[in-house]
Amino acid sequence: MSASTNVIGLLICRCSRDVKSVDYNLLNEYLKNLGTIVSVFFLEDLCKDPSIIRERLRLFKPQSMLVVGCMEYRDVLINEIESIGLNPLLIEFIPHKELFSEFPRDSKLQATGKLTVMIYSSVEKLKFIELARRVEPRRARASLKISRRSLFRSLPQFLMVYEPTPVVERDKCIGTTACSFCMTVCPRRALSGSEDGRVLVDVDKCSICGVCASICPTGAIQIPNATDEQIDAQVKSILQNFTGEIPNKIVMFIDPTLYREILEELIKMKASLLLELFPIELPTLGLISENLLLSTIAYGARGVIVPFVLGEDVSEYLDVLRRKTVIARKILESLGYSNPPIYLLEFRELESFIRSLENLRNECLKNQFTIKNMCKSYSGDRRTKLISIVKDFVKDGKIVVDVLDYGEPCPFAEVIIDRELCTLCGLCYEKCPTKSFTLTKDVDMLHLAFIYQKCLGCNLCASICPEKAITLKRYFSVSRLLDDNPSILISQELVKCSRCSKPFITKGKLRKLEKIYSGLGVEDTSKLQSLKLCPECRRSKIVPAEYDKWFIYR
């Protein structure tokens, strides 16, 4: 949805008794730059009377909401907003009390700047809500936790919930006949293919781990309230606003449960989150991809931190998350960057993690990344974005390590052609969903070429090849990823028409036709002169005299 039609409501609780480090008058001045699409309301002690939200929102009907308040009352405040009929997937929350109450007062300018940056970034995210708006409510699961207060206030309303179940965008999905990566990695087997090739999501089986969204090579699978477009806008806004007040910024991707636990622990410890650390709350860490990690660094982050609590129940997406983190680091190392500041922190004790953040901050600040253009945006499909990001990291055209271990499933592959079997029928060229093949013709030759950077390794070409002449070699090459030049796989001479001398068929195709006729009982296929006639001449009904009448009728 365009920004002009998306009215965003912004509710800010001053909490003046607890948050002394934020200058709300200065904050109000900063927020004037948000524009007319954002309606800003400053309220006092919102937690004491949450019903005031309904009174304020009665004046206008926002399409989305951003609330700045206390994490302790987060559910209560969101319930009030939801009671007016707003989809909770369109609501963002910033827990400013827990983040800023323990900041020293001499850091008021920086704390106010940081809060402003977080508000700006959430507003940027809420500008892209079209997918979340299409989510329909469904019956609550038996395991869903609903507060007693919410249940008795509106029983019918809270039996229907909005869940960020993955959505498959049909125009981006290349279909299950070509690609099945998402179905392969889903730990709950919640994805299946329909007869027409569409990917179907079983909402009852889905645990919303996000692995399918992370692994999809085209970006066709999205989490409605954390799409690629939303997260990219949020990250870019954080890293490119108030760079003077906070020059060094570290992004921390975190899931809602751990975020709440960290903030509660900070209150107990009477500590605050580091000034340089900007948390981005994701519905699940399983949707983190190498694109997201690399683009965050490319936009100017001094580091990326992904905290993960190890427990008895190991998360369904941990292996994929580890692999995505490793491949992002490997790509940077292959381009000459030592010790890339991308960290997946697995820990068991929350307090020890919080105390280790300062050392980790110092480690991130040691790294100096020189990017060609930090102010650009990475647009297009996921493969196009990855190519643009890697190009920006290349220093003087040097690639230290070319071939990297990507893991399985690998969405990169090289096509290998058996030249003895291939007839150059062009079926692979016609059916390839990513247009990885090119078919060119000169005077008397036909050439089939392949572009590595476009191939997703879907294996469709190998499965439909009538001669079984295609095999795939899966590997990830940085240099091939950046090379958009097609490489010739096979070239064949074109046979000329025996009547008009026009080139019309490859030698491979002619060989196959002769083999077919030989199987039909023709002893000497060289006498079948009609095989060497082009379609135009054949339609003129010219039949050579040596043509056997029996074969003609047959």
N, C-alpha and C positions, 0 to 999 in steps of 0.2 A: 504494500500500500504506500502511496506517495505521502511525503511528510505533510503536504498541504491539507490532506483530508484526515489525517490522524491526529486528533486532539489528545494531548498527553496531560494528565493531571499530576501535579507534584505537591505532595504534602510533607512539610518539614516540621517536626516537633522540636522546639527550641531546647527543652530539657536544660534550662539555664542553671539549674542547681547542681547538675552533675557534669555537664560538658563545658568547662571553663576555657578550654583551649581553642574553641571555635568562635570567631567573630561573626555573629549572624548578620550584623549590619553590612559588613564587608561581603559576606556571602550573598546577600540580597543584591548588592551591586554587581557581583560577578554573574549572577543568574539572569540579569537583564539581557545578556547576549544570547540567551537560548531562543529568542524569537517568539512569535505570536502563537505557535502551535503548542506551547507549554503554558499552562495556567498554574501559577505558583501560589501556595497557601502556607504561611507561617502560623503555627499553632502552639499554644502553651500547654505543656503537660498533657499531651494527647492520650496518654495511657489512662488517665483518671476518668475521662469521659470519651470513649471511642465512638459513641453514637454521634458526636459532632461531625464525624466524617460524612455521614449520610446527609446532614444538613448542608454541608458545604457542596457536596456533589449533586445536590438537588438543583443547584443553579445551572449546571451544565452537564452534559453527558459525555464523559471522556471515553475514548476507545481503548486507552491503556493508562496505567497508573504507576507512579514511582513514589514510594513511601520512605522517608528518612526518619527512623525512630529507634526504639530499643528492641533488641533481639528477644528479650523476655516477653514482650507483648506482640511479637510478630504475628502469630496465628490469630490473635484477637483482632488486630487491625485489618488483616487481610480478610477475615470473616466479615467484618463490617462492610468492606468494599464489595465483597462477593455478594452480600445481601441485596445490593442494588442491581444485581444482574450481570456484573462484569466477570468475564472468564478469568479465573485466577492465573492462567498461563500468560495473561497480559499484565501481570503485576510484578514489579521489581521492588526489592527491599534493600536498604542500606542501613546496617546497625551502627549508627554513628556514636551512640553512647559507649558501647563496648570498644569501638575502635579508637576513640579520641578522648575519653574521660581522664585517662592517666597521662596524657601528653603534658609536658612542662609548659607553663604559661608563656615562657619566652619563645616558644615555637608556634605561637598563635597564627602568624602569617602563613607558615608552612602547612599547619594543620588545616586551616581554612582553605588553602589552595588544594590540598589533597582531597578534601571532601568535595570541593567544586569539581575536580577532575573526575571523581567517582560518579557524581551526579551527571556530568556531561556525558560520560561513557554509557551510563544506563539509559539516558535519553536517546543517544544514538542507536542503541540496541532496540529500543521501543519504536523506532521509526520503521522497522521491518517486521511487521506482525501479521502479515497476510496468512502465512501458514498456520499460525496459532489460532487465528480467528476462525479457521475452517474446522477446528477440532470440535466434535460433538460430545456432549456429556454422556456418560454411560453409568450403569449401576455400579455402586461401590463394591469392592471385593470384601470378602469376609475378614480378611487380614488387615484391612485399612483401619488406621487408628483415627477415631473421631472423638473430640472432646464431648463430655456430657453436656456442657453448656451449649455447644453448637447443635448437638442432637436435639435438645428440647426446644431450642429457639425455632428451629425450622426443620422438622423431620423429613418432609419430602425433598427439600433442597439438598440436604446432606446425604441422602441416599443416592444422589446423582453426583458424580465427580468428573472433573476434567483431568485426564492423564496425558502426559507427553509421550504417548506411544509413537514409535517411529512411523513416519509417513513416507510412502514411496511416490516420488514425482515421476509420473509416467513418461513425460517428454524427455527426461534425462536417462531413464533406465533402458538399457539395451536389450533387456528381456532374458528370461531364464534359458532360452534356447542357446544363447551365446555365453552368458555369464552366470555363475552360481556361487560366487565368493561369499555373499551374505548368508546364503542357506548353509554353506559349509561351516562357517565359523560360529553360527548362532548356538549358544550352549543349551538353549531350551527347545531347539528345533521348532521355533515359532514362525519361521518363514517357509513358504512353500510356493511352488509355481502353478499357475493356472494353465488351462488349455491354450489360451491365446498368448502365453509367454509372460504374463504379468507376475510380479512378486506380490504375494498375499501375506499379510501379517495377522497371526492369530493373537488377538489382544488378551485372551485368557491365559495363554502360555507365556507371553512376553513379560520379561522382568524389567524392561527398559534399561538394560545394561549399556546400550549404545554401541556395542561392538559392530553391528551391521552398518551403522552410520560411519564409523571410523574406517571400516575396511572397504566400503564401496568405492571403486576407482573413479566413478563418474560423479559422485555426490548426489545420486538420485535418492538416497535414503537420508532423511533429516529428522532430527528431534525438533518438534514444533516450536518450543520456547528456547532453543539454542541452535539455530541454523548456522551454517557456515557464514552467511551474510551478517547475521546478528553478532556473532562472536568476533568476526573480523572488524566490524564497525566499533565494537566495544574496545578491543585491544588497541586499535589505531588511535581512538580518541584518548585513551589513557596515556599513551606514549608520546603524543604530539600536542598536548595541551599543558600549559604552565611548566614548560621545560626550564624556565629561568629559576622559579622558586624551588622546583624539585628536579634537578638535572639528571640524576641517576635513579632509574625506576626498574624495579624487579617485579615481574608478574607471577602471581601464584594462582594456578588453577586448582579449585577445591570443590568437593562435593558438599551438599547442604548439611548433612549430618556431622561431618568432621568440622565444618566451618562453625557450627553452633558450639561444638565441644571445645574448640580452640578459644572461642570468644569467652565462654564460661570460665575456662582455665585462666585466661588473662585477667579477668575480674578477680578471681581468687588470689592470683599472684600480685595484684595491684600493678599490673604491667600493661603496656600497650603494644600493638603491632608496630613493627619498624616503619619509620616514615617512608623509606624507599620501597616498601613492600605493598603491592596493590593486589588484593584478592579479587578474583573473578569466579563467581559461583556458577558451577555447571550442574545440571540435573544428574549427570553421571560422568565420571572420568573416562568411561569407556569410549566416549566419542572423540577423544583427543587423537589427532592424526599427526603425521610428520609435517604436513602442510601448516597446521596450526602452530606447532612448536617453532618451525623455521621462520614463518612469517612474523611471529612475535619478536624474535631476535632481529629480523630484518627491519621492522618498524622502529627499532631503537631500544629495546629492552636490554638492560645489562645482564639479565639472567631470567631463567624460567624455572619455577619450582612447582613440582607436583607431589604433594604429600599423600601418603597412603598408609593407613593403619593395618598392620598385620594382626589377624586374630585366628580363632579356631575355624571360622568359615572364610576360607580364602575366596575373594571375589571372582566372579565368573569372567571378568574382563582383564584380570591382572596380567596374564601372559601376553595378551595383545598390547596392553599399555606398555609393558616392558619392551616389547619389540619395536613399537612406534618410537619410544624414547631412544632406543639404541640406534635405530636407523637414522634418526635426525642428527644424533651426535656423529655418526659415521660419515654422513654427507658433509658436515662441516669439517671434520678431520681430513676427508679426502681432498678438500679444497685448501688445505694448509693451515687451518685454525686448530691450534692445540688446546686441549682441555675445554671444549665448548661448554658454556654455562647453562646447560640443560640438565636438570636434576630430578630424578624420580626418587623420592625419599621414602623408604619403607621403614616403619618404626612400630614399636609396641607401646612405649610409654609416651604419653602426650606431653608431659612436662619436660622430658628430655629433648623432645623435638623443638619446643618453644625456646628452650635455652640454647639450642644449637643454631637458631636462626641468625644470630649476630655473626657467628663464624662463617656461615654460609653467605651472608650478605657481603662480608669482606672478600670471600672467594670470588663472588660474582663481579665485584668492582675491579678486580685485578685484570679482567679480560677487556681488551680493547678491540672492538669490531668496527672496521671501516666499510660502510656500505655505500654504493654508488648514489642511491637516491632514497632516503628514508621517507620522503614525503609522498611517494607514489602509492597507488592502491593496486592490489592484486585482484584482477577480475577474470572472469571466464570460468571454464570448468576446472576441476581439480588438477588435471594433468597440465593444463595451460598455466595455472597458478604455480605449480611446483617448478615448471621450467623457468618461469619469470623469477621466482625466488632464488633458485640455484644460480641463475645468470648474474644476479646482483651480488652474490657471494664470491664469484670467481675473481681471483686476484691475478691480473696480468695474464689471463688465459691459461694459468697453470692448474693442472689437476694432479695432485700427488698420488692418489690411489684411484684407479678407474672403476674396477669391478668390485662391488660390495655384496655382502651376504644380506639379502633382504628378508629371508624367511618365507614361510608359506602361510597363505597363498601369495604368490608373487605376481603383481599386475604388470610385469615387464617381461617381454619375450622377444626372441629373434626367430623369424620364420626360416626354416631350411627346406629347400625344394629338391626332390629327387628328379633330376633332369631327364632321366631315362623314362620316367612314368608320366611326367607332366605333359599335357597336350596344349597348354595355354588356352584353356576354354574360357577363362576370365570369371569363373563363378566366385572365386575368393575375392576378386576385385569388386564384383557387384554386391556381394552380401556383407562385406566387412562393415560392422556398425560404426567404426571409428575412422574409416577411409584410410587405413594404413597402407593400402596397396595403390600403385599407379600403373596404368596400362597405356603405353605409348607406342605409336606406329610410325615408322619412317618408310622409305620407298619400298623396301622388300623385306623388312624385319619387324617383328613384334617383340616388345620388351615388357616384362613384368618386374616392377621394382617395389621395394618395401621401405617404409619409414618407421624406424624403431621407436621414436619418441611418441608416436600416436598409438602404438599397440598396447592393449590392456591385458594381453595374454588370455583372452576369453576362450580360445581354442575352437571357435566356430569354423574358421577356415579349414582346419584339419578334419573336423567332423563331417563337413559337407563335400569335401573334395572327392569327386567320383573316382579318381585314380589312386586315392590314398597316397598322394605324392608329397603331402605337407606334414612336417613335424615341427614342434615348438621347442626351443631351447630357452628355458627361463633363467634370466639373470638380470641384475641391475647394473647398468653401466652409466656413469656420470657423463662421460664424453658423448656417448650415443644419445643420451637424453637431451643434450643441448644441440645435437646435429639434426637439422630439419631436411637434409639432403637425402633423397631416396637412393637406396643401393640396389643395383640390378641383381635380381634373383635368377632370371633365366631369359634368354633371347632365342627366338626360333625364326628360321627363314620362312617367308610366305611363298606358297606355291601359286604360280600364275595360271590363269584360266587358259586352257588349250585353244580356245577360240578367239577371245578378245585380249588375251595377255594381261588381264587385270589381276594383281595379287589379291587373293581372297581367303585362303585357308593356310594354317600353319602345317608344317610337316608332321607335327605330333598328332593333330586332328586327322590328317589324311591317313596316317598309319593306323589309327584306331578304327576308322571306317573300313579300311581294307581288312582289318582283322575281323570286324563284325560280319562283313560279307563272306569272308572265308569260312566263318562258322555257319553260315547259311547254306553252304554247299558250293560256292563258287571256287573252282580249282585255280584259275588264273585271274587274280584280281587286277592284273595289269591291263586286261582287256576291257575293264569297266571304265571306258573313257568318260562317262557322265560324272564320275567322281572328280574329274579335273575340270569340270565346267562350273563357272561361277553361278550364283542363283539366277541372275538375269538371263544368261545364256541357256540355263536349264529350263527356264520358263518358256523359251521359244520352241520347245518340243523337238529339239534336234536330237535324234537318236542315232548313234553310230551304227553302220551296217553290220559290224561284227557283234552287236548286242544280241544275246541269246533271247529268243522270243519267250521261252519258259521263264527266264529270269525277269523279263519285262512285266509279264502278267503277274508274277508273284510279287 
